[in-house]
Amino acid sequence: MLGGAILSLLCILFPPLFGEGYDTVKAFTNGNTRAIIENSFFRYFEIKDWTIILFLLLVCLLKAFATSFTIFSGGNGGNFAPSLFAGGTVGYLFALVCQQIGFSDVPVTNLVLVGMAGAMSGVLYAP
């Protein structure tokens, strides 16, 4: 019950943590990041680039805890989808930071895919 309560609170605060996250990764590749924030409490803040970066950083960090709470509370979960979600989030976050630094031509979709591949290979111990 405690795990379910913690997961419920995390999913209310950060809706991308709910589910496997494929819709969120699809929104990253389509450039529709504002749709991710619209259902969270961050929608009450003025959405600027730093708001998106902070939101994605928190989502990426909390996804590991949400996955752990799901599995150890008896829920149905695994390693594959959460690693793809976390890797895609880190790749998109890296692309946003590069754009904020001043790099104008950043291949966002490629960085999302590289992040997904890197996180998945690290979690599954695959080359």
SELO-294380 format. One record per residue: residue number from 1; residue in one letter; chain; x, y, z of N, C-alpha, C in turn. Coordinates in Angstrom, 3 decimals. Layout:
(atom NUM A A (X Y Z) (X Y Z) (X Y Z))
...
END
This chain:
(atom 1 M A (0.818 -1.190 0.000) (0.000 0.000 0.000) (0.862 1.255 0.000))
(atom 2 L A (1.970 1.194 0.724) (2.855 2.348 0.773) (3.476 2.605 -0.602))
(atom 3 G A (3.876 1.533 -1.274) (4.430 1.685 -2.623) (3.414 2.268 -3.585))
(atom 4 G A (2.165 1.835 -3.494) (1.112 2.366 -4.345) (0.839 3.836 -4.065))
(atom 5 A A (0.899 4.221 -2.802) (0.683 5.627 -2.447) (1.817 6.503 -2.972))
(atom 6 I A (3.052 6.022 -2.858) (4.195 6.782 -3.360) (4.129 6.898 -4.876))
(atom 7 L A (3.787 5.809 -5.551) (3.658 5.842 -7.010) (2.539 6.770 -7.456))
(atom 8 S A (1.435 6.759 -6.732) (0.330 7.657 -7.078) (0.746 9.112 -6.960))
(atom 9 L A (1.462 9.450 -5.914) (1.929 10.821 -5.732) (2.908 11.219 -6.841))
(atom 10 L A (3.828 10.317 -7.170) (4.790 10.615 -8.240) (4.096 10.791 -9.585))
(atom 11 C A (3.100 9.956 -9.860) (2.407 10.051 -11.154) (1.520 11.284 -11.249))
(atom 12 I A (1.009 11.762 -10.129) (0.227 12.997 -10.144) (1.142 14.197 -10.369))
(atom 13 L A (2.290 14.207 -9.712) (3.218 15.323 -9.865) (3.916 15.315 -11.226))
(atom 14 F A (4.260 14.120 -11.706) (4.991 13.969 -12.962) (4.307 12.911 -13.823))
(atom 15 P A (3.322 13.291 -14.614) (2.555 12.326 -15.416) (3.368 11.470 -16.393))
(atom 16 P A (4.524 11.913 -16.924) (5.280 11.011 -17.801) (5.792 9.752 -17.101))
(atom 17 L A (5.800 9.732 -15.771) (6.236 8.539 -15.055) (5.214 7.416 -15.127))
(atom 18 F A (3.985 7.750 -15.475) (2.923 6.744 -15.540) (3.061 5.953 -16.844))
(atom 19 G A (3.076 4.655 -16.723) (3.142 3.809 -17.910) (4.563 3.577 -18.373))
(atom 20 E A (4.660 3.121 -19.618) (5.983 2.769 -20.139) (6.730 3.955 -20.714))
(atom 21 G A (6.054 5.032 -21.056) (6.715 6.244 -21.507) (6.912 6.374 -22.998))
(atom 22 Y A (6.325 5.488 -23.780) (6.512 5.551 -25.230) (5.875 6.806 -25.824))
(atom 23 D A (4.755 7.234 -25.274) (4.121 8.467 -25.760) (5.006 9.684 -25.494))
(atom 24 T A (5.692 9.671 -24.377) (6.588 10.775 -24.050) (7.770 10.814 -25.000))
(atom 25 V A (8.350 9.662 -25.290) (9.478 9.607 -26.220) (9.025 10.017 -27.620))
(atom 26 K A (7.820 9.631 -27.990) (7.272 10.058 -29.289) (7.091 11.571 -29.323))
(atom 27 A A (6.677 12.164 -28.210) (6.546 13.626 -28.145) (7.910 14.296 -28.251))
(atom 28 F A (8.956 13.671 -27.686) (10.314 14.214 -27.829) (10.716 14.266 -29.289))
(atom 29 T A (10.507 13.171 -29.990) (10.946 13.108 -31.385) (10.111 14.010 -32.288))
(atom 30 N A (8.863 14.278 -31.905) (8.021 15.189 -32.692) (8.200 16.651 -32.299))
(atom 31 G A (8.980 16.900 -31.253) (9.204 18.277 -30.812) (8.045 18.871 -30.045))
(atom 32 N A (7.215 18.035 -29.457) (6.019 18.492 -28.753) (6.218 18.361 -27.242))
(atom 33 T A (7.192 19.053 -26.714) (7.519 18.930 -25.297) (6.482 19.596 -24.409))
(atom 34 R A (5.853 20.627 -24.877) (4.855 21.340 -24.061) (3.658 20.452 -23.736))
(atom 35 A A (3.356 19.483 -24.588) (2.248 18.566 -24.306) (2.550 17.686 -23.104))
(atom 36 I A (3.819 17.446 -22.839) (4.206 16.626 -21.691) (3.969 17.384 -20.395))
(atom 37 I A (4.245 18.667 -20.407) (4.135 19.474 -19.192) (2.697 19.907 -18.929))
(atom 38 E A (1.845 19.923 -19.950) (0.477 20.428 -19.797) (-0.335 19.685 -18.751))
(atom 39 N A (-0.058 18.422 -18.509) (-0.848 17.645 -17.546) (-0.227 17.602 -16.156))
(atom 40 S A (0.843 18.331 -15.918) (1.498 18.304 -14.618) (1.278 19.632 -13.886))
(atom 41 F A (1.800 19.704 -12.677) (1.695 20.938 -11.909) (2.629 22.023 -12.444))
(atom 42 F A (3.562 21.647 -13.302) (4.451 22.637 -13.904) (3.705 23.531 -14.897))
(atom 43 R A (2.504 23.156 -15.279) (1.748 23.983 -16.227) (1.354 25.326 -15.619))
(atom 44 Y A (1.379 25.434 -14.292) (1.028 26.687 -13.644) (2.167 27.704 -13.688))
(atom 45 F A (3.369 27.229 -13.993) (4.504 28.126 -14.149) (4.597 28.564 -15.597))
(atom 46 E A (5.248 29.677 -15.818) (5.482 30.119 -17.179) (6.484 29.157 -17.816))
(atom 47 I A (6.084 28.535 -18.904) (6.912 27.501 -19.514) (7.996 28.162 -20.357))
(atom 48 K A (9.200 28.075 -19.856) (10.376 28.547 -20.573) (11.310 27.356 -20.738))
(atom 49 D A (12.434 27.593 -21.350) (13.369 26.495 -21.594) (13.910 25.911 -20.292))
(atom 50 W A (14.160 26.744 -19.290) (14.681 26.219 -18.034) (13.628 25.389 -17.305))
(atom 51 T A (12.345 25.714 -17.495) (11.276 24.929 -16.877) (11.237 23.532 -17.470))
(atom 52 I A (11.385 23.443 -18.781) (11.385 22.138 -19.443) (12.601 21.322 -19.020))
(atom 53 I A (13.757 21.976 -18.931) (14.977 21.275 -18.528) (14.855 20.765 -17.096))
(atom 54 L A (14.354 21.584 -16.194) (14.174 21.158 -14.804) (13.167 20.019 -14.701))
(atom 55 F A (12.063 20.133 -15.431) (11.038 19.094 -15.408) (11.602 17.762 -15.908))
(atom 56 L A (12.318 17.797 -17.022) (12.869 16.557 -17.582) (13.960 15.968 -16.697))
(atom 57 L A (14.731 16.811 -16.047) (15.747 16.314 -15.123) (15.099 15.587 -13.950))
(atom 58 L A (14.050 16.169 -13.407) (13.334 15.513 -12.300) (12.651 14.230 -12.748))
(atom 59 V A (12.066 14.237 -13.946) (11.415 13.030 -14.461) (12.421 11.912 -14.635))
(atom 60 C A (13.588 12.244 -15.177) (14.606 11.223 -15.406) (15.116 10.643 -14.086))
(atom 61 L A (15.337 11.486 -13.102) (15.809 11.000 -11.810) (14.740 10.180 -11.081))
(atom 62 L A (13.498 10.625 -11.168) (12.430 9.935 -10.442) (11.949 8.666 -11.131))
(atom 63 K A (12.268 8.479 -12.413) (11.849 7.259 -13.116) (12.510 6.026 -12.508))
(atom 64 A A (13.748 6.162 -12.079) (14.428 5.030 -11.437) (13.732 4.654 -10.131))
(atom 65 F A (13.327 5.650 -9.356) (12.625 5.362 -8.110) (11.227 4.801 -8.372))
(atom 66 A A (10.533 5.344 -9.363) (9.196 4.844 -9.685) (9.249 3.398 -10.152))
(atom 67 T A (10.242 3.049 -10.947) (10.394 1.668 -11.401) (10.701 0.753 -10.223))
(atom 68 S A (11.569 1.198 -9.334) (11.906 0.385 -8.152) (10.704 0.184 -7.243))
(atom 69 F A (9.940 1.253 -7.001) (8.745 1.117 -6.173) (7.725 0.183 -6.818))
(atom 70 T A (7.599 0.246 -8.130) (6.657 -0.626 -8.830) (7.035 -2.090 -8.656))
(atom 71 I A (8.286 -2.411 -8.912) (8.729 -3.806 -8.865) (8.710 -4.351 -7.441))
(atom 72 F A (9.226 -3.586 -6.476) (9.322 -4.086 -5.111) (8.007 -4.002 -4.338))
(atom 73 S A (7.002 -3.347 -4.900) (5.682 -3.338 -4.278) (4.786 -4.412 -4.861))
(atom 74 G A (5.338 -5.219 -5.748) (4.565 -6.307 -6.326) (3.914 -5.951 -7.644))
(atom 75 G A (4.253 -4.822 -8.195) (3.676 -4.414 -9.469) (4.346 -5.102 -10.641))
(atom 76 N A (3.759 -4.904 -11.788) (4.276 -5.508 -13.008) (5.205 -4.500 -13.669))
(atom 77 G A (6.462 -4.825 -13.782) (7.422 -3.908 -14.381) (8.647 -4.659 -14.840))
(atom 78 G A (9.492 -3.980 -15.545) (10.699 -4.608 -16.051) (11.818 -3.601 -16.175))
(atom 79 N A (12.802 -3.958 -16.985) (13.954 -3.089 -17.181) (13.987 -2.451 -18.562))
(atom 80 F A (13.369 -3.087 -19.541) (13.509 -2.666 -20.926) (12.861 -1.301 -21.179))
(atom 81 A A (11.564 -1.189 -20.942) (10.856 0.066 -21.221) (11.343 1.221 -20.357))
(atom 82 P A (11.571 1.036 -19.045) (12.089 2.166 -18.262) (13.471 2.632 -18.721))
(atom 83 S A (14.310 1.700 -19.183) (15.626 2.121 -19.665) (15.502 2.905 -20.965))
(atom 84 L A (14.589 2.510 -21.838) (14.374 3.268 -23.067) (13.840 4.659 -22.759))
(atom 85 F A (12.908 4.744 -21.834) (12.342 6.037 -21.453) (13.404 6.948 -20.845))
(atom 86 A A (14.174 6.412 -19.901) (15.201 7.230 -19.249) (16.271 7.662 -20.244))
(atom 87 G A (16.679 6.769 -21.123) (17.679 7.123 -22.124) (17.175 8.165 -23.103))
(atom 88 G A (15.928 8.024 -23.534) (15.345 9.023 -24.426) (15.224 10.380 -23.758))
(atom 89 T A (14.895 10.375 -22.483) (14.784 11.629 -21.737) (16.149 12.295 -21.584))
(atom 90 V A (17.173 11.502 -21.282) (18.519 12.060 -21.138) (19.020 12.583 -22.485))
(atom 91 G A (18.753 11.851 -23.570) (19.155 12.313 -24.894) (18.483 13.622 -25.266))
(atom 92 Y A (17.187 13.731 -25.000) (16.470 14.971 -25.292) (16.947 16.105 -24.397))
(atom 93 L A (17.215 15.795 -23.147) (17.732 16.797 -22.213) (19.096 17.305 -22.672))
(atom 94 F A (19.943 16.408 -23.158) (21.245 16.810 -23.684) (21.086 17.706 -24.908))
(atom 95 A A (20.137 17.374 -25.775) (19.886 18.204 -26.962) (19.408 19.588 -26.566))
(atom 96 L A (18.527 19.679 -25.572) (18.053 20.990 -25.118) (19.169 21.832 -24.527))
(atom 97 V A (20.028 21.196 -23.736) (21.143 21.928 -23.134) (22.096 22.414 -24.217))
(atom 98 C A (22.368 21.579 -25.225) (23.230 22.004 -26.333) (22.614 23.178 -27.084))
(atom 99 Q A (21.307 23.169 -27.268) (20.651 24.296 -27.932) (20.714 25.554 -27.084))
(atom 100 Q A (20.623 25.407 -25.765) (20.696 26.577 -24.888) (22.098 27.157 -24.829))
(atom 101 I A (23.108 26.310 -24.987) (24.491 26.786 -24.982) (24.772 27.620 -26.219))
(atom 102 G A (24.130 27.260 -27.335) (24.330 28.057 -28.529) (24.501 27.256 -29.808))
(atom 103 F A (24.487 25.943 -29.707) (24.559 25.119 -30.911) (23.193 25.146 -31.584))
(atom 104 S A (23.143 25.615 -32.802) (21.843 25.808 -33.447) (21.350 24.574 -34.190))
(atom 105 D A (22.245 23.801 -34.753) (21.836 22.660 -35.576) (22.107 21.353 -34.832))
(atom 106 V A (21.259 21.059 -33.847) (21.420 19.857 -33.027) (20.427 18.805 -33.507))
(atom 107 P A (20.893 17.597 -33.842) (19.968 16.542 -34.286) (19.243 15.922 -33.088))
(atom 108 V A (18.117 16.490 -32.719) (17.403 16.098 -31.503) (16.959 14.636 -31.567))
(atom 109 T A (16.376 14.223 -32.678) (15.889 12.848 -32.792) (17.029 11.849 -32.686))
(atom 110 N A (18.156 12.158 -33.279) (19.305 11.259 -33.187) (19.818 11.153 -31.761))
(atom 111 L A (19.841 12.257 -31.034) (20.294 12.216 -29.644) (19.325 11.444 -28.755))
(atom 112 V A (18.038 11.531 -29.046) (17.061 10.735 -28.297) (17.319 9.246 -28.535))
(atom 113 L A (17.549 8.867 -29.785) (17.804 7.456 -30.104) (19.116 6.960 -29.509))
(atom 114 V A (20.153 7.789 -29.544) (21.438 7.398 -28.960) (21.308 7.238 -27.445))
(atom 115 G A (20.569 8.131 -26.806) (20.339 8.001 -25.365) (19.586 6.731 -25.026))
(atom 116 M A (18.585 6.398 -25.840) (17.826 5.162 -25.608) (18.724 3.943 -25.764))
(atom 117 A A (19.537 3.927 -26.812) (20.423 2.779 -27.045) (21.475 2.654 -25.953))
(atom 118 G A (22.026 3.777 -25.515) (23.042 3.742 -24.475) (22.504 3.266 -23.140))
(atom 119 A A (21.352 3.772 -22.754) (20.770 3.354 -21.474) (20.348 1.888 -21.506))
(atom 120 M A (19.745 1.467 -22.618) (19.318 0.069 -22.727) (20.524 -0.877 -22.690))
(atom 121 S A (21.594 -0.538 -23.411) (22.752 -1.427 -23.421) (23.440 -1.450 -22.061))
(atom 122 G A (23.397 -0.332 -21.345) (23.973 -0.327 -20.009) (23.172 -1.131 -19.006))
(atom 123 V A (21.851 -1.052 -19.086) (20.989 -1.788 -18.151) (21.014 -3.286 -18.429))
(atom 124 L A (21.010 -3.648 -19.701) (20.953 -5.060 -20.069) (22.333 -5.692 -20.269))
(atom 125 Y A (23.394 -4.954 -20.000) (24.771 -5.415 -20.175) (25.026 -5.922 -21.588))
(atom 126 A A (24.538 -5.195 -22.555) (24.705 -5.575 -23.953) (25.756 -4.654 -24.591))
(atom 127 P A (26.535 -5.175 -25.531) (27.530 -4.312 -26.186) (26.891 -3.333 -27.139))
END
